[in-house]
Amino acid sequence: MTGAGLTAGDVNTEQAFTSSPGNSAANKKAARKAAEKLVSVNTHGSTAYKIGPLDVLDISVFKVPELSQTVQVADIGTVNLPLVGEVPAAGSTARNLEKSLEKKLGTKYLQNPQVTVNIKQYNSRRVTVEGSVKKPGVYPIMGSNSLIQFIAMAGGLDENSDSSVLILRTTSGKRSAARFDMSAIRSGQAKDPAIQSGDVIVAGTSALKKGFNSILKAVPLAGAFALL
């Protein structure tokens, strides 16, 4: 997750970075750095949604209705449009794709074209929510989403929840985890972390804690991060 925002100093440092017995100074340092990355707050523009395969786009050209249509991004990340043909879309923001299409249309076909791209369906970026929630499942990332928003999408915590939530993430082949207290987030005592595509959110119960015992020992509360 990129963008300016929350750093380690913004959370309860004593609570967040007190490691379990036996953890080395190097592990503490790694946990601190990873926590800053996980809990950083998205800023407008720097983390705009990037189009992916299977997303559905509404593309309109001002005063040229015959060029306006709804298209789905192909598996290879392209869209096929009148006049310009196959155009790369995956990895671009809607605004970047607008500029690309305006350039292509303006080069040969239209004078000062104005293109608008809206994402109609977010099918490429998803997050899994499991554990003690009312509606476990896979949910799309629509713009910027936080932990609280995904828990809400899953119907909220159920009656068996102990208020702890584990976020599992894989980055460049490395797996990592962070633990958060939903009660502290809702009361404003802890920051609401941003979520990224591919994350697995596990809402804890007493029984679940036993299954994740080794993870929970390595992951201090309130956002400290540890490699599994």
Residue pairs with C-beta under 8 A, 6 or more apart in sequence:
1 37
1 38
1 40
1 42
1 47
1 194
1 196
2 40
2 46
2 47
3 40
3 41
3 42
3 43
3 46
3 47
3 194
4 40
4 41
4 43
4 46
5 40
5 41
5 42
5 43
6 36
6 39
6 40
6 41
6 191
6 193
7 36
7 40
8 16
8 17
8 32
8 35
8 36
10 39
10 191
11 35
11 39
11 190
11 191
11 222
11 223
12 189
12 190
12 222
15 220
15 221
15 222
16 35
16 220
16 221
16 222
16 223
16 224
17 28
17 31
17 32
17 35
17 220
17 224
18 220
19 27
19 28
19 31
19 220
19 224
20 217
20 218
20 220
23 31
23 218
27 226
30 225
30 226
30 227
31 220
31 224
31 225
31 226
32 224
32 225
33 225
34 176
34 178
34 225
34 226
34 227
35 178
35 223
35 224
35 225
37 225
38 167
38 169
38 176
38 178
38 193
38 223
38 225
39 178
39 191
39 193
39 194
39 223
40 194
41 191
41 194
42 144
42 194
47 144
47 194
48 93
48 94
48 95
49 93
49 94
49 119
49 122
49 125
49 141
49 142
49 143
49 144
50 90
50 91
50 92
50 93
50 125
51 57
51 73
51 89
51 90
51 91
51 92
51 93
51 94
51 97
51 119
51 124
52 73
52 77
52 90
52 91
52 123
52 124
52 125
53 73
53 74
53 75
53 76
53 77
53 90
53 123
53 124
54 72
54 73
54 75
54 123
54 124
55 72
55 73
55 89
55 119
55 121
55 122
55 123
55 124
56 70
56 71
56 72
56 73
56 119
56 120
56 121
56 123
57 70
57 71
57 72
57 73
57 79
57 89
57 94
57 97
57 117
57 118
57 119
57 120
58 70
58 116
58 117
58 118
58 119
58 120
59 67
59 68
59 69
59 70
59 71
59 79
59 81
59 101
59 115
59 116
59 117
60 68
60 115
60 116
61 67
61 68
61 101
61 105
61 110
61 113
61 114
61 115
61 116
62 113
62 114
62 115
62 116
64 110
64 113
66 82
67 81
67 82
67 83
67 105
69 81
69 82
70 120
71 79
71 80
71 81
72 79
73 79
73 89
73 90
73 124
74 80
77 88
77 89
77 90
77 91
78 86
78 87
78 88
78 89
78 90
79 86
79 87
79 89
80 86
80 87
81 87
81 101
83 105
83 108
83 109
84 101
84 104
84 105
87 97
87 100
87 101
87 104
88 100
89 97
90 124
92 100
94 117
94 118
94 119
95 117
97 117
98 115
98 116
98 117
101 113
101 115
101 117
102 113
102 114
102 115
105 113
105 115
106 112
106 113
122 140
122 141
122 142
123 140
124 197
125 140
125 141
125 197
126 138
126 139
126 140
126 141
126 197
126 198
127 138
127 139
127 140
127 141
127 145
127 150
127 195
127 197
127 198
127 199
127 200
127 201
128 137
128 138
128 139
128 199
128 200
128 201
129 135
129 136
129 137
129 138
129 139
129 150
129 151
129 153
129 154
129 201
129 203
130 136
130 200
130 201
130 202
130 203
131 165
131 166
131 201
131 202
131 203
131 204
131 205
131 208
132 157
132 158
132 160
132 161
132 162
132 203
132 204
132 205
132 208
133 151
133 154
133 155
133 156
133 157
133 158
133 161
133 203
134 154
134 155
134 156
134 157
134 158
135 153
135 154
135 155
136 154
137 154
139 150
139 153
139 154
141 195
141 196
141 197
144 194
145 194
145 195
146 192
146 193
146 194
146 195
147 165
147 167
147 180
147 182
147 185
147 192
147 193
147 194
147 195
147 201
148 182
148 185
148 186
148 192
149 195
150 195
150 201
151 157
151 165
151 182
151 201
151 203
154 201
154 203
157 163
157 182
157 203
158 203
160 205
160 206
161 182
161 203
161 204
161 205
162 204
162 205
162 206
162 209
163 181
163 182
163 183
163 204
164 179
164 180
164 181
164 182
164 203
164 204
164 209
164 216
164 221
165 179
165 180
165 181
165 182
165 201
165 202
165 203
165 204
166 177
166 178
166 179
166 180
166 201
166 202
166 204
166 212
166 215
166 216
166 219
167 177
167 178
167 179
167 180
167 193
167 195
167 199
167 200
167 201
167 202
168 175
168 176
168 177
168 199
168 200
168 201
168 202
169 175
169 176
169 177
169 178
169 196
169 198
169 199
169 200
170 176
170 198
174 227
175 227
175 228
176 225
176 226
176 227
176 228
177 215
177 218
177 219
177 225
177 226
177 228
178 193
178 219
178 223
178 224
178 225
178 226
179 216
179 219
179 220
179 221
179 222
179 223
179 224
180 190
180 193
180 221
180 222
180 223
181 190
181 221
181 222
182 203
184 190
184 222
185 191
185 192
190 222
190 223
191 223
193 223
195 201
202 208
202 212
204 212
209 216
215 228
218 226
218 228
219 225
219 226
220 226
